[in-house]
Amino acid sequence: MTRVDFYILAEQASGDGVRTACRIAEKAYRLGQRIFLHTDSAQSAASLDDQLWTYRDGSFVPHAIVGSEAAANSPVIIGQGEEPDTEHRDLLINLAEQVPLFFSRFERVAEIVGGNETTRKQARERFRFYRDRGYPMNTHELG
């Protein structure tokens, strides 16, 4: 059964959701996992693509956007609503407002909760969705 981890950012760190996603993706990549980062839009996917190249000096996370030639061989892919291929099923990092319909294909889901009230409200809805269906969940308070 899919395990769900909620990463709750401090209020003053409300803009760090993408950086947190990059850190989680890097850690999972180093552990040999195949990762799918799910966003709401092409603009969010492009921004995340840029951040993965620059978020930390010395970091290297090979990645590609779904549909690109490089996506077939990349351990980390970024999508915007479409389902990933069957190879990417270790970790889903959800940066979208809603729970993606394909989340249960993954061993683990990482939900990142920003510091502002709007994103916290959306996260509470996602939390209830998983809880009501009996998925095992953990929360991690990030400073």
Steps between C-alpha positions, in 0.01 A plus 500: 500500500621850417652691791434875514738750661394860562787750524371806682697820444523775757287809431799716415618236247184511289694544175727201563264225374694461177835499682367234735384293204849532349663382826264202527559410135876522542497277807277241330716509185812430710315200645446367146129573482299600193314824569204677343442867588138594433401864437183687402627677189763519228627820661544325838673207330742735319573689823567173684726390213706819544512461879630144482806632313569791733347450845828400670865538401660165429169320461426283199159346445461365144146578393275568204149618423245239389482481124860602440749261344702487821200394712524137389838455670481749783463379861309820584218632284272800532139489385199725497191285524592201290582163649863394506621187327513178699870542581444795732316348792727537803416857604238750394567857614169680469519874448146524364197624691314168462593137558587355158280204400805279441661551845443140612742369235784630717663349806514844660344844455660820629255786557658839564298744710588868462477753777210713375139430594383421145753222448441366852125479432564306176741272686241428770261386225767269356575371850132411554491331159786265591386448860143416401632229268726348764841587358787502752617857557783686669552870556834678514525855637776687316656810651 
